[in-house]
């Protein structure tokens, strides 16, 4: 799109493990982003560059989830003991890491700005002020993830056997695979992939690919307490069961269209009308 070949890989919801790292390196990427979850890092800090345990030279940048979530989730929380969060206060926290960190990886969704944190929270004023505040000190700067990975040595290797993500308190795949509905829907979806791809129908393939979006399965999550509240907040459905029913209805439509293709029957929209045939 921009005439550049990407060298850094960011998976959906920062999902990562050793096996994924192997695939990512084989695809030619040099850097991968992951959640800097405490059980993964142990005593180590997310504020340094690491390398993947099972690859030759893949650099690993770990999210500083505390400082990231201060903006992404806690910024407008009036019950938070640090509210209101100003650019000056936030940069003072970043400055306190100088001399004991190579990088602070702030990873968050685009919709943090304007959707999760609405304009009236002051989030855009915060964004406007933060760069100037940060750059007022000569030992601070902004870098792309590739620049960070290339500019600092890997301090250690990180071994991640099980999948880790940035979703929910569990930081695993349970946000999308935690119940039978989610597991069944995903299984049915990927069982259909071979027939869809063999159709060579670009519209059908595109519709199937849209169904692989992780949000569909996120909406089917049946967790309770704080995790459940987050899932419910983002879901357009009244319940996870409605999300499942809606998804399966669309998937069945895609399956029927794939079957029609295999039988050699043109979709109705591509058939000449009886009126034209009569002429």
VENBEL-V116152 format. One record per run of one state. SS is the DSSP state (2 for helix, 1 for strand, 0 for the rest). FROM is the first residue (numbers start at 0). TO is the last residue. If there is no record, write none. Layout:
BEGIN
((SS FROM TO) (SS FROM TO))
END
This chain:
BEGIN
((0 0 6) (1 7 8) (0 9 10) (2 11 13) (0 14 14) (1 15 15) (0 16 16) (2 17 25) (0 26 29) (1 30 34) (0 35 36) (2 37 40) (0 41 47) (1 48 51) (0 52 57) (1 58 62) (0 63 63) (2 64 71) (0 72 85) (2 86 94) (0 95 108) (2 109 111) (1 112 112) (0 113 115) (1 116 116) (0 117 117) (2 118 120) (0 121 121) (2 122 133) (0 134 143) (2 144 150) (0 151 155) (1 156 157) (0 158 162) (1 163 163) (0 164 172) (2 173 176) (0 177 178) (2 179 190) (0 191 191) (2 192 198) (0 199 200) (2 201 210) (0 211 212) (2 213 217) (0 218 223) (2 224 233) (0 234 238) (2 239 261) (0 262 266) (2 267 269) (0 270 272) (2 273 277) (0 278 278))
END
